[in-house]
Amino acid sequence: MPTIIVQTGELDRVPEGATLVERVIPSELHSEHYLQQLVERLGWALADADTSP
């Protein structure tokens, strides 16, 4: 199953942690509600990863 992972840390070293590991259900991508919820979780994870030490 496809997965989206948002990690903190730099790419050239071992990641310090993941703020989101999200399984994506391709058959749900036609649902506006599903897409809105996915984008909202991605936004939270990106904000968290950006502010992590």
C-alpha distance matrix in Angstrom:
0.0 3.8 6.4 10.1 12.7 16.4 18.8 22.6 24.9 25.6 23.6 26.2 26.1 23.9 22.2 24.2 21.3 18.3 19.0 15.6 12.1 10.1 6.7 6.9 7.2 8.6 11.1 12.6 13.4 16.7 17.8 20.2 20.0 16.3 16.7 19.8 18.3 15.4 18.2 20.4 18.1 17.6 21.4 22.1 20.0 21.6 25.0 24.6 23.5 26.4 28.9 27.8 30.4
3.8 0.0 3.8 7.0 10.1 13.6 16.3 20.0 22.3 22.8 20.7 23.6 23.9 22.0 20.2 22.3 19.6 16.4 17.0 13.6 10.5 8.6 5.9 5.4 7.3 7.9 11.4 12.3 12.0 15.7 16.9 18.7 18.8 15.1 14.7 17.8 16.6 13.3 15.5 18.1 16.0 14.8 18.5 19.6 17.4 18.6 22.1 22.0 20.7 23.4 26.2 25.3 27.9
6.4 3.8 0.0 3.8 6.4 10.0 12.7 16.4 18.9 19.8 18.1 21.1 21.1 19.1 16.9 18.8 15.9 12.7 13.3 9.9 6.8 5.5 4.4 5.6 8.8 10.4 13.8 13.7 13.4 17.2 17.7 19.0 18.6 14.9 14.4 16.9 15.2 11.8 13.8 15.9 13.3 12.0 15.8 16.5 14.0 15.4 18.8 18.5 17.2 20.1 22.6 21.7 24.3
10.1 7.0 3.8 0.0 3.8 6.7 9.9 13.5 16.2 17.1 15.8 19.2 19.3 17.7 15.0 16.7 14.0 10.6 10.7 7.6 5.8 5.1 6.4 7.1 10.9 12.2 15.6 14.8 13.8 17.6 17.9 18.4 18.0 14.6 13.4 15.2 13.8 10.1 11.3 13.4 10.8 8.8 12.4 13.4 10.7 11.7 15.3 15.2 13.8 16.5 19.2 18.5 21.3
12.7 10.1 6.4 3.8 0.0 3.8 6.3 10.0 12.6 13.9 13.0 16.3 16.1 14.2 11.3 12.9 10.3 7.0 7.8 5.6 4.6 6.4 8.8 10.6 14.3 15.9 19.3 18.3 17.4 21.2 21.2 21.4 20.7 17.4 16.3 17.5 15.7 12.3 13.1 14.4 11.3 9.3 12.4 12.6 9.2 10.2 13.6 12.9 11.0 14.0 16.5 15.4 17.9
16.4 13.6 10.0 6.7 3.8 0.0 3.8 7.0 10.0 11.7 11.6 15.2 15.0 13.5 10.1 11.2 8.8 5.8 5.7 5.1 6.7 8.7 11.8 13.3 17.1 18.6 21.9 20.5 19.3 22.8 22.5 22.1 21.3 18.5 16.9 17.4 15.8 12.7 12.5 13.2 10.4 7.9 10.1 10.1 6.5 6.8 10.2 9.5 7.3 10.2 12.8 11.9 14.6
18.8 16.3 12.7 9.9 6.3 3.8 0.0 3.7 6.5 8.7 9.2 12.5 11.7 10.1 6.5 7.5 5.7 4.1 5.8 7.1 8.7 11.7 14.7 16.7 20.4 22.1 25.4 24.1 23.0 26.6 26.3 25.9 24.9 22.1 20.7 21.0 19.2 16.3 16.1 16.4 13.5 11.3 12.8 12.2 8.5 8.5 11.1 9.5 6.4 9.5 11.6 9.8 11.8
22.6 20.0 16.4 13.5 10.0 7.0 3.7 0.0 3.8 6.9 9.0 11.9 10.7 9.7 6.1 5.8 5.5 5.9 7.0 9.7 12.0 15.0 18.2 20.2 23.9 25.6 28.8 27.4 26.1 29.6 29.1 28.4 27.3 24.8 23.3 23.1 21.4 18.8 18.1 18.0 15.3 13.2 13.8 12.8 9.4 8.9 10.3 8.3 4.9 7.3 8.9 6.6 8.2
24.9 22.3 18.9 16.2 12.6 10.0 6.5 3.8 0.0 3.8 6.7 8.8 7.6 7.5 4.9 5.3 7.2 8.9 10.7 13.3 15.1 18.2 21.2 23.1 26.9 28.3 31.7 30.5 29.1 32.6 32.4 31.7 30.8 28.3 26.6 26.6 25.0 22.3 21.4 21.5 19.0 16.7 17.1 16.3 13.1 12.0 13.2 11.5 8.0 9.1 10.5 8.1 7.9
25.6 22.8 19.8 17.1 13.9 11.7 8.7 6.9 3.8 0.0 3.8 5.6 5.9 7.5 6.5 8.3 10.4 11.8 13.7 15.8 17.2 20.0 22.7 24.3 28.0 29.0 32.6 31.6 30.0 33.4 33.6 32.9 32.4 29.9 27.9 28.1 26.9 23.9 22.9 23.4 21.2 18.4 18.9 18.8 15.6 13.8 15.4 14.5 10.7 11.0 13.1 11.3 10.7
23.6 20.7 18.1 15.8 13.0 11.6 9.2 9.0 6.7 3.8 0.0 3.8 5.6 7.4 7.2 10.2 11.8 12.6 14.9 16.1 16.8 19.4 21.5 22.9 26.5 27.2 30.9 30.4 28.6 32.1 32.7 32.3 32.1 29.3 27.3 28.0 27.0 23.7 22.8 23.9 21.7 18.7 19.7 20.1 16.7 15.0 17.3 16.6 12.8 13.5 16.1 14.5 14.3
26.2 23.6 21.1 19.2 16.3 15.2 12.5 11.9 8.8 5.6 3.8 0.0 3.8 7.1 8.6 11.5 13.9 15.3 18.0 19.4 19.9 22.7 24.7 26.2 29.7 30.4 34.1 33.8 32.1 35.6 36.3 36.0 35.9 33.0 31.0 31.8 30.7 27.4 26.6 27.7 25.4 22.4 23.4 23.7 20.3 18.6 20.7 19.8 16.0 16.5 18.7 16.8 15.9
26.1 23.9 21.1 19.3 16.1 15.0 11.7 10.7 7.6 5.9 5.6 3.8 0.0 3.8 6.2 8.7 11.5 13.7 16.7 18.5 19.0 22.1 24.3 26.3 29.8 30.9 34.6 34.1 32.8 36.5 36.9 36.7 36.1 33.2 31.5 32.2 30.7 27.6 27.1 27.8 25.1 22.6 23.7 23.3 19.8 18.7 20.6 19.0 15.4 16.5 18.0 15.5 14.2
23.9 22.0 19.1 17.7 14.2 13.5 10.1 9.7 7.5 7.5 7.4 7.1 3.8 0.0 3.8 6.4 8.8 11.1 14.5 16.2 16.4 19.9 21.9 24.3 27.9 29.3 32.9 32.4 31.4 35.2 35.4 35.4 34.6 31.5 30.2 30.9 29.1 26.0 26.0 26.5 23.5 21.3 22.8 22.0 18.4 18.1 20.0 17.9 14.6 16.5 17.8 14.8 13.9
22.2 20.2 16.9 15.0 11.3 10.1 6.5 6.1 4.9 6.5 7.2 8.6 6.2 3.8 0.0 3.8 5.5 7.6 10.8 12.7 13.4 16.9 19.4 21.7 25.4 27.0 30.5 29.6 28.7 32.4 32.3 32.2 31.2 28.3 27.0 27.5 25.6 22.6 22.6 22.9 19.8 17.8 19.2 18.3 14.6 14.5 16.3 14.2 10.9 13.2 14.5 11.6 11.5
24.2 22.3 18.8 16.7 12.9 11.2 7.5 5.8 5.3 8.3 10.2 11.5 8.7 6.4 3.8 0.0 3.8 7.2 9.8 12.6 14.1 17.7 20.5 23.1 26.8 28.8 32.0 30.8 30.1 33.7 33.3 32.9 31.6 28.8 27.8 27.8 25.6 23.1 23.1 22.7 19.6 18.1 19.1 17.5 14.1 14.4 15.5 12.7 10.0 12.4 12.7 9.2 8.9
21.3 19.6 15.9 14.0 10.3 8.8 5.7 5.5 7.2 10.4 11.8 13.9 11.5 8.8 5.5 3.8 0.0 3.7 6.6 9.2 10.6 14.2 17.2 20.0 23.5 25.8 28.9 27.6 27.1 30.7 30.1 29.8 28.3 25.5 24.7 24.8 22.4 20.0 20.3 19.9 16.5 15.4 16.7 14.9 11.5 12.5 13.9 11.0 8.8 12.0 12.5 9.3 10.4
18.3 16.4 12.7 10.6 7.0 5.8 4.1 5.9 8.9 11.8 12.6 15.3 13.7 11.1 7.6 7.2 3.7 0.0 3.8 5.5 7.0 10.6 13.7 16.4 19.9 22.2 25.3 23.9 23.4 27.0 26.3 26.1 24.7 21.8 21.1 21.3 18.9 16.3 16.9 16.6 13.2 12.0 13.9 12.3 8.7 10.3 12.3 9.7 7.9 11.6 12.7 10.3 12.5
19.0 17.0 13.3 10.7 7.8 5.7 5.8 7.0 10.7 13.7 14.9 18.0 16.7 14.5 10.8 9.8 6.6 3.8 0.0 3.8 7.1 9.8 13.5 15.8 19.3 21.7 24.4 22.5 22.0 25.4 24.3 23.8 22.1 19.6 18.9 18.6 16.0 13.9 14.3 13.4 10.0 9.4 10.8 8.8 5.4 7.9 9.4 6.8 6.3 10.1 10.9 9.4 12.4
15.6 13.6 9.9 7.6 5.6 5.1 7.1 9.7 13.3 15.8 16.1 19.4 18.5 16.2 12.7 12.6 9.2 5.5 3.8 0.0 3.8 6.1 9.7 12.0 15.5 17.9 20.7 18.9 18.5 22.0 21.0 20.8 19.2 16.3 15.8 16.0 13.4 11.0 12.0 11.7 8.1 7.6 10.2 8.9 5.8 8.6 11.0 9.4 9.1 12.6 14.0 12.9 16.0
12.1 10.5 6.8 5.8 4.6 6.7 8.7 12.0 15.1 17.2 16.8 19.9 19.0 16.4 13.4 14.1 10.6 7.0 7.1 3.8 0.0 3.8 6.7 9.7 13.1 15.7 18.5 17.2 17.2 20.9 20.3 20.7 19.3 16.0 15.8 16.8 14.2 11.4 13.2 13.7 10.1 9.7 13.0 12.2 9.3 11.8 14.6 13.1 12.4 15.9 17.6 16.2 19.0
10.1 8.6 5.5 5.1 6.4 8.7 11.7 15.0 18.2 20.0 19.4 22.7 22.1 19.9 16.9 17.7 14.2 10.6 9.8 6.1 3.8 0.0 3.8 6.2 9.5 12.3 14.9 13.4 13.6 17.2 16.6 17.3 15.9 12.4 12.5 13.9 11.4 8.5 11.0 12.0 8.8 8.8 12.4 12.3 10.3 12.7 15.6 14.9 14.6 17.7 19.7 18.9 22.0
6.7 5.9 4.4 6.4 8.8 11.8 14.7 18.2 21.2 22.7 21.5 24.7 24.3 21.9 19.4 20.5 17.2 13.7 13.5 9.7 6.7 3.8 0.0 3.8 6.5 9.5 12.0 11.3 12.0 15.6 15.4 17.0 15.9 12.1 12.7 14.9 12.7 9.9 12.9 14.4 11.8 11.8 15.6 15.8 14.0 16.2 19.2 18.6 18.2 21.3 23.4 22.6 25.5
6.9 5.4 5.6 7.1 10.6 13.3 16.7 20.2 23.1 24.3 22.9 26.2 26.3 24.3 21.7 23.1 20.0 16.4 15.8 12.0 9.7 6.2 3.8 0.0 3.8 6.1 8.9 8.2 8.4 12.1 12.3 14.0 13.6 9.8 10.0 12.9 11.5 8.6 11.5 13.7 12.0 11.7 15.4 16.4 15.1 16.8 19.9 20.0 19.7 22.3 24.8 24.4 27.5
7.2 7.3 8.8 10.9 14.3 17.1 20.4 23.9 26.9 28.0 26.5 29.7 29.8 27.9 25.4 26.8 23.5 19.9 19.3 15.5 13.1 9.5 6.5 3.8 0.0 3.8 5.5 5.5 7.0 10.2 10.7 13.2 13.0 9.4 10.4 13.7 12.6 10.5 13.6 15.9 14.6 14.8 18.3 19.4 18.5 20.2 23.2 23.5 23.3 25.9 28.3 28.0 31.2
8.6 7.9 10.4 12.2 15.9 18.6 22.1 25.6 28.3 29.0 27.2 30.4 30.9 29.3 27.0 28.8 25.8 22.2 21.7 17.9 15.7 12.3 9.5 6.1 3.8 0.0 3.8 5.4 5.4 8.3 10.1 12.8 13.7 10.5 10.6 14.3 14.2 12.0 14.4 17.3 16.6 16.2 19.5 21.3 20.4 21.6 24.7 25.4 25.0 27.3 30.0 30.0 33.1
11.1 11.4 13.8 15.6 19.3 21.9 25.4 28.8 31.7 32.6 30.9 34.1 34.6 32.9 30.5 32.0 28.9 25.3 24.4 20.7 18.5 14.9 12.0 8.9 5.5 3.8 0.0 3.8 5.6 7.0 8.6 12.1 13.0 10.3 11.3 14.9 15.0 13.6 16.3 18.8 18.5 18.7 21.8 23.4 23.0 24.4 27.2 28.0 28.0 30.2 32.8 32.9 36.1
12.6 12.3 13.7 14.8 18.3 20.5 24.1 27.4 30.5 31.6 30.4 33.8 34.1 32.4 29.6 30.8 27.6 23.9 22.5 18.9 17.2 13.4 11.3 8.2 5.5 5.4 3.8 0.0 3.8 5.4 5.5 8.8 9.2 6.5 8.0 11.4 11.4 10.6 13.3 15.5 15.5 16.2 19.0 20.5 20.6 22.1 24.7 25.5 25.9 28.1 30.4 30.8 34.2
13.4 12.0 13.4 13.8 17.4 19.3 23.0 26.1 29.1 30.0 28.6 32.1 32.8 31.4 28.7 30.1 27.1 23.4 22.0 18.5 17.2 13.6 12.0 8.4 7.0 5.4 5.6 3.8 0.0 3.8 5.4 7.6 9.2 6.8 6.3 10.0 11.0 9.6 11.4 14.3 14.8 14.7 17.3 19.4 19.5 20.4 23.1 24.4 24.6 26.4 29.0 29.6 33.0
16.7 15.7 17.2 17.6 21.2 22.8 26.6 29.6 32.6 33.4 32.1 35.6 36.5 35.2 32.4 33.7 30.7 27.0 25.4 22.0 20.9 17.2 15.6 12.1 10.2 8.3 7.0 5.4 3.8 0.0 3.8 6.4 8.9 8.0 7.8 11.0 12.6 12.2 13.6 16.3 17.4 17.6 19.7 22.0 22.5 23.3 25.7 27.3 27.7 29.3 31.8 32.7 36.2
17.8 16.9 17.7 17.9 21.2 22.5 26.3 29.1 32.4 33.6 32.7 36.3 36.9 35.4 32.3 33.3 30.1 26.3 24.3 21.0 20.3 16.6 15.4 12.3 10.7 10.1 8.6 5.5 5.4 3.8 0.0 3.8 5.4 5.2 6.3 8.7 10.1 10.7 12.4 14.3 15.6 16.6 18.4 20.3 21.2 22.5 24.5 26.0 26.9 28.5 30.7 31.7 35.3
20.2 18.7 19.0 18.4 21.4 22.1 25.9 28.4 31.7 32.9 32.3 36.0 36.7 35.4 32.2 32.9 29.8 26.1 23.8 20.8 20.7 17.3 17.0 14.0 13.2 12.8 12.1 8.8 7.6 6.4 3.8 0.0 3.8 5.5 5.2 6.1 8.6 9.9 10.6 12.2 14.4 15.3 16.4 18.5 20.0 20.9 22.5 24.4 25.6 26.8 28.9 30.3 34.0
20.0 18.8 18.6 18.0 20.7 21.3 24.9 27.3 30.8 32.4 32.1 35.9 36.1 34.6 31.2 31.6 28.3 24.7 22.1 19.2 19.3 15.9 15.9 13.6 13.0 13.7 13.0 9.2 9.2 8.9 5.4 3.8 0.0 3.8 5.5 5.2 6.2 8.6 10.0 10.6 12.5 14.3 15.4 16.8 18.5 20.0 21.3 22.8 24.4 25.8 27.5 28.8 32.5
16.3 15.1 14.9 14.6 17.4 18.5 22.1 24.8 28.3 29.9 29.3 33.0 33.2 31.5 28.3 28.8 25.5 21.8 19.6 16.3 16.0 12.4 12.1 9.8 9.4 10.5 10.3 6.5 6.8 8.0 5.2 5.5 3.8 0.0 3.8 5.5 5.2 6.1 8.7 9.9 10.7 12.3 14.3 15.6 16.6 18.3 20.1 21.2 22.4 24.3 26.2 27.0 30.6
16.7 14.7 14.4 13.4 16.3 16.9 20.7 23.3 26.6 27.9 27.3 31.0 31.5 30.2 27.0 27.8 24.7 21.1 18.9 15.8 15.8 12.5 12.7 10.0 10.4 10.6 11.3 8.0 6.3 7.8 6.3 5.2 5.5 3.8 0.0 3.8 5.4 5.0 6.1 8.5 9.9 10.4 12.2 14.3 15.3 16.3 18.3 19.9 20.8 22.2 24.5 25.6 29.2
19.8 17.8 16.9 15.2 17.5 17.4 21.0 23.1 26.6 28.1 28.0 31.8 32.2 30.9 27.5 27.8 24.8 21.3 18.6 16.0 16.8 13.9 14.9 12.9 13.7 14.3 14.9 11.4 10.0 11.0 8.7 6.1 5.2 5.5 3.8 0.0 3.8 5.5 5.3 6.1 8.7 9.9 10.6 12.5 14.3 15.3 16.6 18.5 19.9 21.1 22.9 24.5 28.2
18.3 16.6 15.2 13.8 15.7 15.8 19.2 21.4 25.0 26.9 27.0 30.7 30.7 29.1 25.6 25.6 22.4 18.9 16.0 13.4 14.2 11.4 12.7 11.5 12.6 14.2 15.0 11.4 11.0 12.6 10.1 8.6 6.2 5.2 5.4 3.8 0.0 3.8 5.5 5.1 6.3 8.6 9.9 10.7 12.4 14.3 15.5 16.7 18.3 20.0 21.5 22.6 26.4
15.4 13.3 11.8 10.1 12.3 12.7 16.3 18.8 22.3 23.9 23.7 27.4 27.6 26.0 22.6 23.1 20.0 16.3 13.9 11.0 11.4 8.5 9.9 8.6 10.5 12.0 13.6 10.6 9.6 12.2 10.7 9.9 8.6 6.1 5.0 5.5 3.8 0.0 3.8 5.4 5.2 6.2 8.6 10.0 10.6 12.2 14.3 15.4 16.3 18.2 20.2 21.0 24.6
18.2 15.5 13.8 11.3 13.1 12.5 16.1 18.1 21.4 22.9 22.8 26.6 27.1 26.0 22.6 23.1 20.3 16.9 14.3 12.0 13.2 11.0 12.9 11.5 13.6 14.4 16.3 13.3 11.4 13.6 12.4 10.6 10.0 8.7 6.1 5.3 5.5 3.8 0.0 3.8 5.5 5.0 6.1 8.7 9.8 10.4 12.2 14.2 15.1 16.2 18.5 19.9 23.5
20.4 18.1 15.9 13.4 14.4 13.2 16.4 18.0 21.5 23.4 23.9 27.7 27.8 26.5 22.9 22.7 19.9 16.6 13.4 11.7 13.7 12.0 14.4 13.7 15.9 17.3 18.8 15.5 14.3 16.3 14.3 12.2 10.6 9.9 8.5 6.1 5.1 5.4 3.8 0.0 3.8 5.4 5.1 6.4 8.7 10.0 10.7 12.5 14.3 15.5 17.0 18.5 22.3
18.1 16.0 13.3 10.8 11.3 10.4 13.5 15.3 19.0 21.2 21.7 25.4 25.1 23.5 19.8 19.6 16.5 13.2 10.0 8.1 10.1 8.8 11.8 12.0 14.6 16.6 18.5 15.5 14.8 17.4 15.6 14.4 12.5 10.7 9.9 8.7 6.3 5.2 5.5 3.8 0.0 3.8 5.4 5.1 6.2 8.6 9.9 10.6 12.2 14.2 15.6 16.4 20.1
17.6 14.8 12.0 8.8 9.3 7.9 11.3 13.2 16.7 18.4 18.7 22.4 22.6 21.3 17.8 18.1 15.4 12.0 9.4 7.6 9.7 8.8 11.8 11.7 14.8 16.2 18.7 16.2 14.7 17.6 16.6 15.3 14.3 12.3 10.4 9.9 8.6 6.2 5.0 5.4 3.8 0.0 3.8 5.5 5.1 6.1 8.5 9.8 10.3 12.1 14.3 15.2 18.8
21.4 18.5 15.8 12.4 12.4 10.1 12.8 13.8 17.1 18.9 19.7 23.4 23.7 22.8 19.2 19.1 16.7 13.9 10.8 10.2 13.0 12.4 15.6 15.4 18.3 19.5 21.8 19.0 17.3 19.7 18.4 16.4 15.4 14.3 12.2 10.6 9.9 8.6 6.1 5.1 5.4 3.8 0.0 3.8 5.5 5.2 6.1 8.6 9.9 10.6 12.5 14.3 17.9
22.1 19.6 16.5 13.4 12.6 10.1 12.2 12.8 16.3 18.8 20.1 23.7 23.3 22.0 18.3 17.5 14.9 12.3 8.8 8.9 12.2 12.3 15.8 16.4 19.4 21.3 23.4 20.5 19.4 22.0 20.3 18.5 16.8 15.6 14.3 12.5 10.7 10.0 8.7 6.4 5.1 5.5 3.8 0.0 3.8 5.5 5.2 6.1 8.6 9.9 10.9 12.3 16.0
20.0 17.4 14.0 10.7 9.2 6.5 8.5 9.4 13.1 15.6 16.7 20.3 19.8 18.4 14.6 14.1 11.5 8.7 5.4 5.8 9.3 10.3 14.0 15.1 18.5 20.4 23.0 20.6 19.5 22.5 21.2 20.0 18.5 16.6 15.3 14.3 12.4 10.6 9.8 8.7 6.2 5.1 5.5 3.8 0.0 3.8 5.4 5.0 6.0 8.5 10.0 10.4 14.1
21.6 18.6 15.4 11.7 10.2 6.8 8.5 8.9 12.0 13.8 15.0 18.6 18.7 18.1 14.5 14.4 12.5 10.3 7.9 8.6 11.8 12.7 16.2 16.8 20.2 21.6 24.4 22.1 20.4 23.3 22.5 20.9 20.0 18.3 16.3 15.3 14.3 12.2 10.4 10.0 8.6 6.1 5.2 5.5 3.8 0.0 3.8 5.4 5.1 6.0 8.7 9.9 13.3
25.0 22.1 18.8 15.3 13.6 10.2 11.1 10.3 13.2 15.4 17.3 20.7 20.6 20.0 16.3 15.5 13.9 12.3 9.4 11.0 14.6 15.6 19.2 19.9 23.2 24.7 27.2 24.7 23.1 25.7 24.5 22.5 21.3 20.1 18.3 16.6 15.5 14.3 12.2 10.7 9.9 8.5 6.1 5.2 5.4 3.8 0.0 3.8 5.5 5.1 6.4 8.7 12.3
24.6 22.0 18.5 15.2 12.9 9.5 9.5 8.3 11.5 14.5 16.6 19.8 19.0 17.9 14.2 12.7 11.0 9.7 6.8 9.4 13.1 14.9 18.6 20.0 23.5 25.4 28.0 25.5 24.4 27.3 26.0 24.4 22.8 21.2 19.9 18.5 16.7 15.4 14.2 12.5 10.6 9.8 8.6 6.1 5.0 5.4 3.8 0.0 3.8 5.4 5.3 6.1 9.9
23.5 20.7 17.2 13.8 11.0 7.3 6.4 4.9 8.0 10.7 12.8 16.0 15.4 14.6 10.9 10.0 8.8 7.9 6.3 9.1 12.4 14.6 18.2 19.7 23.3 25.0 28.0 25.9 24.6 27.7 26.9 25.6 24.4 22.4 20.8 19.9 18.3 16.3 15.1 14.3 12.2 10.3 9.9 8.6 6.0 5.1 5.5 3.8 0.0 3.8 5.5 5.2 8.5
26.4 23.4 20.1 16.5 14.0 10.2 9.5 7.3 9.1 11.0 13.5 16.5 16.5 16.5 13.2 12.4 12.0 11.6 10.1 12.6 15.9 17.7 21.3 22.3 25.9 27.3 30.2 28.1 26.4 29.3 28.5 26.8 25.8 24.3 22.2 21.1 20.0 18.2 16.2 15.5 14.2 12.1 10.6 9.9 8.5 6.0 5.1 5.4 3.8 0.0 3.8 5.7 8.4
28.9 26.2 22.6 19.2 16.5 12.8 11.6 8.9 10.5 13.1 16.1 18.7 18.0 17.8 14.5 12.7 12.5 12.7 10.9 14.0 17.6 19.7 23.4 24.8 28.3 30.0 32.8 30.4 29.0 31.8 30.7 28.9 27.5 26.2 24.5 22.9 21.5 20.2 18.5 17.0 15.6 14.3 12.5 10.9 10.0 8.7 6.4 5.3 5.5 3.8 0.0 3.8 6.5
27.8 25.3 21.7 18.5 15.4 11.9 9.8 6.6 8.1 11.3 14.5 16.8 15.5 14.8 11.6 9.2 9.3 10.3 9.4 12.9 16.2 18.9 22.6 24.4 28.0 30.0 32.9 30.8 29.6 32.7 31.7 30.3 28.8 27.0 25.6 24.5 22.6 21.0 19.9 18.5 16.4 15.2 14.3 12.3 10.4 9.9 8.7 6.1 5.2 5.7 3.8 0.0 3.8
30.4 27.9 24.3 21.3 17.9 14.6 11.8 8.2 7.9 10.7 14.3 15.9 14.2 13.9 11.5 8.9 10.4 12.5 12.4 16.0 19.0 22.0 25.5 27.5 31.2 33.1 36.1 34.2 33.0 36.2 35.3 34.0 32.5 30.6 29.2 28.2 26.4 24.6 23.5 22.3 20.1 18.8 17.9 16.0 14.1 13.3 12.3 9.9 8.5 8.4 6.5 3.8 0.0
